[in-house]
Amino acid sequence: MGIVESKGLILFVKNHKEKDQLVKIFTESAGKQMFYVRGIHRKNNPLKAAVMPYTKATYIGAFHTEGLSFLNAAKYITPFQQIQQDIVLAAHATYLLNLADAAIEDHVYDPQLFHFLEQAMTLIDEKKDAEIITNIFEIQLMQRFGVRLHFQDCVVCHKRTGKFDFSSAYSGILCTEHMHLDSHRYHADPRAIHFLRLFHQIEYTQIQTITLNPETKQAIRQVLDELYDEYIGIKLKSKTFLDKLATWYPMDGPSTN
């Protein structure tokens, strides 16, 4: 592709040899690229700030459609400073970065996912509710894994109001009048289904109006874990760490809903 300039988000950084690094960047214009960065550990390397974890920038280099790409320069370097300084925020951000990395192949052009991830990282860095941001990202990202679940209305009668439960047999939700059709449905907390229906189609600009108590958050977490276990089947170390962290540093929410 020659020398290319693109916005990008650092996905992860891995030391290579004594002074070099392999840096995976989700670029807006060329998808995920693995860059070989020479001499990054040398003193005063101008790229050092641009390839720090939890950073976005405009990256300039040789972007290749196969194999390694090479980074020449960067500008408009913006670290997510709050994420870099907070272990809980960093855990959520790492999980989202790992999910995005797992959801699409390298070199696949996907500006919509790039901007969705950028929005999520920005909101976490602004200390908005990281759990809600993560839940929205998870439920909407399932489509990138080829999973399309029906949350809009009851799969059978298309009723849109009332209580619902999720049915694997129907790959969607059932209203109270049709829950009997699947005895193996999730038997989930109706509040969790209510908010997952909302999260399935909400935009991040709308989350300012959502407040959840810890019990509702836990119910949502349980359903999402079941959905990911059943339909996605990936086991990310960052998710395991995030789950452990939740027991060490519970994120208290307001006592509403």
N, C-alpha and C positions, 0 to 999 in steps of 0.2 A: 504493500500500500504506500510505500515511501514515507516521508516525514508527515506526520499527522498531528493535529492539535485537537484535543477533546477534553471536556469536563470529565472528572472521574472521582470515584470513591475508593479509598483503600479497603480491600477485602481482608487481606492478611499479609504479613511480612514474615519471611523465613530466611535466617542467616544461611549463607552459602560460602563455603571456604572460609578464609580468615577475614577478608575485608569486603566481601560482596554480599548481596542479598537477592533473593527472588521475591518480587513484590507483585501480588495479584491485585489488579485494579479493575473495577467495573467502570468502563468508559461509556459515555453517552452515545458516541458515534460508532463504536466498534465492539460493543459487548465486553465480555470479560477477557482480559489480556494478562498473561504472565510476563512480567518484565524482568530482565536481567540487569541489575544495577551494580556497576563496578565501583569498587573503592568507596562504598557508602560509609564505612567506618573510619575513613581517613578524616583527620581534623579539617574543619571548615568546608566539608563537601556541601556545595550549594543545594543538593537534592535532599539533604537529611531531613529537613522539616517537612518536605513534600511527601515523604514516604513513611511518616510516622503513623502508627495505627490510629484510627478514628480521625481521619483527615480527608478533606476534599480539596481539589485544586483543578486547574487546567493543565493537563500534561501534554508535553511535546516530545515526540520521538518516532521511531520506526515501528509502526504497528503492523504485525504480520498476521496473516490468516491461518497460519500453522506454526507450531513451535513457539520459541521465545520471541518476545518483542524487546526493544531497547529504548530506554528512557534517556532523553537528552537534556531536557529542562522542564521547569514547571513555573507557573505564575498563578496569581490570585489564590495563594495557599491559605486555606481556612481550616484550622484545627477545631474539632468539636471539644472545646476545652473542659466543659463540665463532665462530659463522658470520660475524658482522659483522667479526670481527678476523682471519680466516684466509682467504686467497685460494682455497685448495684446497677447503675446506669450503663456501665461498660459491659456487664453481663447481658443485659437486654440487647444492647447494640450488637455485641458479638454474635448472639443468637440470630438476629435478623440478617446480619451480613452473611452468616453461614447458610441460612435458609435460602437467601437469594442466590448464593453460589451454587447450591444444590439444585435449584429449581430449573435452571437453564444451562445448556451446553456453553462451553467457551466459544468466543468469537461470534455469538449470536446477537444481532442488532435488536435491542429491546429498550428503546428510550422510555417507554411507559413504566416498565419495572424500575429502570434507573431513577426516574423522578419520584416514584412511589417510595423507594428505599431512601432517597435523599430527604423527602418529606419526613419520613419516620425518624431518621437520624437527627434531623434538625429539631423536631419536637421533643425528642428524648433529651437533647442537649439543652433545650429551654426548660427542662424539668417539668414538662407536662406529664400526665399519668403514664408511666412507662408500661404498666401492665395492659392498659387499654390500647395503647399504641401497638404493642406486641400482638395482642389478640386480633386486632383489625388486620394487621399484616398477615398473620397466620391464616385466617379464614379466607382472605381474598387471594392469597398466594396459591391456594390449593389448585386453582385453575391452571397455573403454570406447570403443575405436576400431572395435568390431564384429568383432574378430578372436578366434576361439575355436579354439585349437590343442589337440591331444590329447597330453598329456604323462603321463597316468596309467599307461598300459601300452601294449604293442605294439598298434598299430591293427588288425593282422591276427589275431593269436592271443591277445591280451590277457595275454601274459606280463608279469610285473611285476619280475622279477629278471634280472640280467645286464647286458650292455652294450647300448646303444641308439644309434641315430643318427636325426637328424631328416629327414623326407621332405616336401618341398613337395607332391609328387603326392598324398600321403595326408593332408596337413595335420596330421601328428603323427609319433610316433616308431615306428621299426621295430626289432625285436630282431635278433640276429645271424642267426637262421634265416630272416628275411624281408628282410634288407637287399638281397638280390639283386633284389628286385622294383622297385627304383628305383636305377638306375645314376647318377642325377643327385642323389642325396641329398647332404646337407651334407658328409659325410666328416669330421665334427667329432670333436674329442677326446672320448672317452667320459666323461672326468671333467666336462667342461663340460655335457654332457647330463644327467649324474647330478645335478649341483647345480641346473641349471635345472628339472629335475623337482621337486626339493625346493622351490626358490624359487617355483615356480608356485602352491604351495598353503600355504606356511609363513606363520605370523604373526610379526610383528616381535618379539613377546615371546620367541620361540624362538631368535633369532639369537645369543644369548650363547654358544651351544655350537658355533658354526661358526668355524673358522679355515681360511684358504686361503693357499697360497703364491702368489707373483707369476705363475708360469707358468699355474696353474689359473685365476687371475683373468683373465689375458689370453685364455685359451681361451674363457672365458665371455663376455668382451667381444666377441670375434670372432663368436660365434654370435648374440648379441643384436643386433649391428650388421647381420648378414645378415637376421635376422628382421624388423627394423624397416625395412630397405631394401626387402625383398620385400613385406611385408604392410601397413606403415603409410605409408611413403613421404614422411615429413616431414623437412625439413632445418632443424633449429634452430641458430641461431648459438651458443647456449649449449652445445650438444653439440659443435660444432666447437671451441669454446674449451676445453671439458673435455678433448677428445682431445689438443689441443696441450699443455695443462697437464700431462697425464700424462707427457709426454716431458720436461718441465722439472722437475716435482716428483713423481717416482715415489713412490707410497705403498707402502712396504715392508711385506710381510706376514710372518707367522711361517713357518718352513720346515717346514710339515706339509702333508699331502695332496698 
